[in-house]
Amino acid sequence: MHADLDAVRFLEADLLGRAVLLLQRSFASPEESVSCRNAALAIAAGAGVTGPAGVILGASAVVGGRNADPRVLRLVSEAWHILESARLICRDLEQTSGDWWYLTGAGRQAQASSDPEGEIRLRLAGNP
């Protein structure tokens, strides 16, 4: 089994690096909602931590086992919270169940930026 390089990079990155990878890979289709849990399962599978090989994709592609390593769940949760705190993602109220999120306008701008980490830092500091 070959590990997905972005999933392995995610596990090795610092907190902001993980947030950037989520922003760029999990929300690769800006119009699609994404589940935090599905993203975590895909990262765990892609890194070879649990389940079959997988990739970090949006809501429509769920891969990996149901029981991801607790460390992976925590790392994804922390990075996800950074994106939420920076107001780059928000809940998708059209979804009736689950934890589905989509990119805000600011999230799309940060995603398209040549310095997404800098954009996240600015937004966390309260600068729009």
Stockholm file with secondary structure:
# STOCKHOLM 1.0

chainA/1-128         MHADLDAVRFLEADLLGRAVLLLQRSFASPEESVSCRNAALAIAAGAGVTGPAGVILGASAVVGGRNADPRVLRLVSEAWHILESARLICRDLEQTSGDWWYLTGAGRQAQASSDPEGEIRLRLAGNP
#=GR chainA/1-128 SS CCCCHHHHHHHHSCHHHHHHHIIIIITSSTTSCEEHHHHHHHHHHHTTSSSSCCCCCCTTCCCSCSSCCHHHHHHHHHHHHHHHHTTSEEECTTCSSSCEEEECHHHHHHHHSSCHHHHHHHHHTTCC
#=GC SS_cons         CCCCHHHHHHHHSCHHHHHHHIIIIITSSTTSCEEHHHHHHHHHHHTTSSSSCCCCCCTTCCCSCSSCCHHHHHHHHHHHHHHHHTTSEEECTTCSSSCEEEECHHHHHHHHSSCHHHHHHHHHTTCC
//
